[in-house]
Amino acid sequence: MTEDLTREEKVVFIEDTERSPLRLLKNTIQSFSVFLRERPNVIIANGGGFTTPFCYIAKLFRRRIIFIESFSRVDHPSISGRVLHPISDLFIVQWKPLMKYYKKAVYGGSIF
């Protein structure tokens, strides 16, 4: 597994929305540009406002979305989780108390 970390990987930075409508617009434009350039088949996300527009763009193009709720979310859902749960093809929680909030969630235990 360590050898996988030594490969050269492409890194793309996208504006964090920080709950700002203007940054959300900038993020959406950047996300769309990256999506069209990279054409991913599957998106694996673990939260943060910057992932939400990218996931919705991917869903428009019928890509699969895997969302992993943050390890820090023990008994209450995150905003990203609530927004992306409806469009996720696989939704993983790391704490059992979250199962009551997410109907189609799968308990994955600690991925941390």
N, C-alpha and C positions, 0 to 999 in steps of 0.2 A: 504494500500500500504506500509506503514512503516513496518509492520510486515514481509513483504517479504525481507526487507533489513537485518533482523536479522537472517535469515537462514544461516547456514554454506554453503558457496559456494566454489567450487574449483577455485583456482587462478593459472594461468600458465603465466610465463613470457617468452616472445620471444624477441630475439635480434632485436633492432630497426636498420633498414638498413642504416639510415643516408646517403642515396645515395652512399653507398660504395659497390662495387661488392663483396668483401669478406664477408661483413656483410649480404648482400643479400643471398649469398650461405648458410651461417650459419642459417639465418632466415628460408630459404626454408627447410633445413633439420629439424630444430626444429618444424616448422609448420607441416611438413609431419608426424613427430613422434606424435605430439599432435593430429592431425587429426585421425590417425589410432587408437590411444588409446581411444579417446573420441567418435568418430563416430557421429558428430552432423548432424542433418537433415537440419537445417537452420543456416545461418551465418548472423548476423546483424553487420555491420561495419560502422564506421563513419570517416574513413580516417587514414592517417598515413601510411608511407611506410611499416611498419611491417604487416599491414593487407592484403596487395596486394598478396603476395605469398600464404597466407592461403586461400584467396578467390579463387584463381586460382586452387589450389589443390582441394578445395571443389567442384568446378565446374567440374573438371575431374571425380569426383565421383557422378556427377549429383545431387548435393545438391543445395538448393535454396539460393540465395544471396540477401540480402536486404541491400542497401547502403543508408546512410543518409549523405548528403553533410554537411560539417561543418557549424555551425551557423555563423562563422567568414567569410565565403565566401559569400559576399553580391552581387557582380556583376562580379566576374571572377571565373571560375572553378578551383578546386584544381587538382594537378597532380593525386592524388589517384582517384578522381572522374572521370577524363578523362580516366584513365586506367581501372577502374572497371565498368564504365557505360555500355560498350558492353556486359558484362557477367551478369549484375545484373538482377534479376527477378523483383525487385521493386527498383526504384531509387527515393529517396525523396530529394527535395530541400526545404530550409527554407526561401528562398527569391525569389520572382517572376522574377527578372532580369536574374536569372540563367536558366530559362526555355528555353531561346533562344540557349543555349549551349548544352542542353541535350534533345534530341528529345523524349525520352520515359519517361522523368521525370514527377513526380507527385508533385504538390505543397502541402506541408504539413504544411506550416506556421511555427511558432516558436515552436520547440520541446524543446528548452532550458529551 
